[in-house]
């Protein structure tokens, strides 16, 4: 009976191996869409580098010298692909809103699915503009409102039964716990990037037009890349990854340094 309940409870969730495989496929498709913008032998900053998967690709495919920045650089170790090339990369602790680097330090400033998690979009973009070289390039990838919509549908299809179970458990929790865990957390999915907001904020905030407007305040916009339409990897896939002309789950912006920053 317990095993049957467990299977019911976990229905709709991707297994760890499924999640990792799909996430890798997604990130590789996004990388293929922007790699030709990266000059060979360039200095490459990956903001929000995680384990350093993008740095491993920049090293192996473009012979870049890489610097990774992450708030928790020792949390997950480094990608296996980086083993044996320690002289080609370093990972430092830091936040996108206050980059610990000198002005005009990097040929390429790269971030993938990082900006939506920052506490201040403007500060992070201003810092990208500050540390990129005058003739350098900024490559910024973010989720779109399309991705938020797919996530909302996926949660409704594959997470509703878990929310009902957790809501029933919530009713029998101590009052002190219920005061710090409002009932709304079981009814409305949280924002992907901002823990104090809901998914409805993402539907409004993650439009390509809004991302572009933010970027243009601090950088010179060059090009928009929409790599692919894909399903939310945490749940059973609703459809296979597709390359489409006008629909994409992520947007990558190619930009150049802006000499004069806007007055705050």
N, C-alpha and C positions, 0 to 999 in steps of 0.2 A: 504493500500500500504506500509506504514511504517513497519507494522508487517511482511508482506511478505518479505520485504528487510532485516529485522532483522533476520528472519529465514534463509534466503539465506546466509547472512553474517556469521552467527554462525554455519552453517552446517559443520560437521566434528569435532567440538570441543566437548570434554567431558564436561558434566555439573559438577558443583562443587561436588555434591554427588557421581557421577560416578567416578570422578577423585580420591576422597578420598577412596572410596571402593576398587578400583583397586590398588591404591598405598598401602593400608593396606594389601591386599592379597599378593602383591609382596614382601613387607618387611617381612611379616610373613613366606613366603616360604624361603626367604634368611636366616631368623633367624633359622628356623628349620634345615637348612643345617649346621649351625656352633655351635649350642647350646651345643653339647656334648664336645666341646673343652673348655668350660668355667667351671672352678672348682667351686664347691659349696662354699659358704661363703667367696668368694674372694673380694678383693677391685677392683672395676671396673671403668675405666675411659672411658667415651663416648665423643670422640672429634667430635664436630659438632652435638651436641645432639638434637638441635631443641627443640621440646616440651618434649622430654624425653621418647618417646615410647620404645626405646630399653632398657633404664634403668628400665622402669616398668616391662619389661619381665625378665630382669636379677634379679630384686628383687623378683618377684613372683615365678619364676621357679628355681632360683639358690641361693636365699637368699643372694645376693651380697649387699655390701655397695657401693653405686654408687656416682661418681662425674661426672657431665656433664660440658662440656665446649662449649661455643658458642659465636660468636662475638656480638650477639644481644640477650642476654638471656631473656630479658623482652618483646621481640617483640610479641611473640605469646602465652605467658603464659606457663603452663605445661599441659601435657596430663592428662585427667581425671583419668587415672589408677594410677597416682602418688598421688592423693589426699588421705590423711589419712596415708601416710607412709613417712612423712616429715623427720623423724629421720633416714631414710635409704638412703637419697640422698641429694645432694646439686648441684646447678648449678652456675658456675662462668663465668665471662666475660673473653674472651681471644681468641687468634689466634693459630692455629696449629703450625705456624712457630716459636712461642715463648711461649711454655707452662709454665704457672706460678706455676710449681710444682718442688719439689726437685727430685734429681736423685733417681732412684730405688724406686719409690713410689707406684706402682700399680702391682697387680697380673695379671690383664687383661687390655690391652690398645686396645680399639675398635674404629673403625671408619667405617661408612657406607656411601658411596657416598659423601665423604667429600674431599678427596685428590685432585680430579680434579678441585676443586674450589680454591685451595690455590695459592698463588703467587709464591711459590717456593717449588717444590716437595721435593727436597733434604733436605731443612731445616725442613720441616714437618716430614719426615721419620726419620731424625736424632733425632728430639725431641721425637718421639715415642720410639726410641731405648733408649734414655737417661732416660725416666721416668719409663719404665717397669722394674720390678725386675729381677735379674739374672735368676731366675727360673720361670719367668712369661711368658706370651704369648701375642703376638700382632695379632689382627684379623682386616684385612683391606679389605673393599669392595669397588670396583670401577666399573664404566660402561665399557663395552667392545666396540671394533670397530663394533661388530655385533649390539649393541644397537644404535650406531651412524648411521649405515646403515638403520636400521628400522626407526629411526627418520627422516632421509633424505627422505625415501619413503613416510612416513606419511605426512611430510610437503608438498611434491609434490602433493599428492592426496587431502589433506584436507585443505591446506592453500594457494594454488595458487590463488584462486578466491579472497581471502582477500588481498593478495599482489597486485593484479591488481587494486583493488579498492583504496587501500592506495597509490599506485603509481600515480593514477589519481589525488587523493587529493594532493599529494606531488607537482604536477606541478603548483598548484594554491596557494601554501604556499608562504610566504614572502621569499625573497632571503636569508635573514639572517638565517632563519630556515633551508632552504635547504642546506646551507653551513655546518651546524652542523649535518645534517642527510643525508648522501650520498645516492644516488640512489641505490647503491649496497645493502643496508640493506633490500630492497624489493626483491632482486633477489637471494641473497645467504643467507641461514639461518646462524645465528651466532653460535659460539661454545656453547656447553652446559655448559662448565665450565670456559672458558676464554673469557671475553666480547670483547677483542680486536682482536679475531681471528674468523674464520668461521668453519662451520661444517666439511669442508674438512680437517682441522687440527685434528679434533676428529677422523676421519677415519684413520688417520696416527698415532696419538698419543695414542689412547686407545687400541692398540693391547695388548693381554695378554703377549706377549713376551716383549714388552716395559715396561709394569707395573712390571713384574717380575725382569727385569734388574735393574730398579730403586730401588726396594725394596732390592735387594741383595747387593747393595752398602752400606746399613746401617743396615740390619738385616739378621739373618740366616733364609733362606726360608725353610719351612718344607713341606707345602702341598698347592695345589691349589684346590679350591672348585668352581664348576660352577653350581649354584643352579637351574636356570631355564631360558628358553627362553620366553620372554614376550614382548608385544607390548608397544609402547610409550604411557604413560597414559594420556597425554594431549589431544590426539585425539581419535576418534572412534577406537575401538580395531580391528586390522587386523586379529588377531587370539587369541585363548585362551592360557593362560599360559601353557607351556609344560615343563616337565623335560626331558632333552635330554642328551646324553652322551657327545657329543663334541660341542654343541652349547649352549651358554648362553648369556643373555643380561647383566649379571654382573659377575664379578669374585671376589672371596674372597680368600685372601692369609693368610695362617697361618704361623706365623714366631716367632722366638725366639730372645732374646737379643744378639747382637754382642758386644763383649767386646772391640774390638779395631775398632774405627770408621776410615773411610778412610781420608787421609789428603786432605783438600780442595785445 
